[in-house]
Amino acid sequence: MSRTQKKVKESIEEDLVPENTWEDRLFAIGCITVIILIISLVIIGIYTVFDWIL
C-alpha cells in the first residue's frame, strides 16, 4: 500500500467516527430531562388518584 493510499484510508476512517458535539450533548440532556419530568408527573398522578380514593 502506498503512502497516498494510507493517508486516504486514514482520512476516510476519521470521517466515519462521529464527533460528540455540544449539540449532541444538549439533545441528550434535554431527552433525559423530559423523561424524568414525565416519570415524576406519572408518580404525582398515581399518588393523587390514591389520595382521592382513600
N, C-alpha and C positions, 0 to 999 in steps of 0.2 A: 504494500500500500504506500502510495507516495505521500509526501508531506502535505500537499494540497488536499488530497482525499481525507487525511486525518483532520485537517482544520475544518473542512466542510462537515465531516461527521460530528465533530465536537460542537460546532455551531448549531447543527440540527438537534443534537441531544439537549443543548442548553435551551433551545426554543420549546422543547417538549415539556420541560419542567415548569409547572405553574408557579408563578410568583405569588406570595401571600401579601397582597396589598392591604392598605388601611381600609379600603372599601370592603374587602372580603371580611376583615375582622369586624367592621362596623355592622355588616349584614348579619354575621353570626351572633353578635351581641344583641342585635335587635330581635332576631328569632328566639333566642333564649329568653329574653325579657318578655316577649309576647306569650311564650309557653308558660312561664312562671305566673304571669298575670292570669291566664286562663285557668290554670290549676288552682290558684288562690281564690278566684271567683267561684269556681265549682265547689270548693270546700266551704266557702261562706254561704253559698246557696243551700248546700246539704244541711249545714248547721241551722240555717234559718227555717228550713222546712221541718226539721225535727223539733225546733223550738216552738213552732206553731202547733204541731201535732201534740206534743206533750205539754 
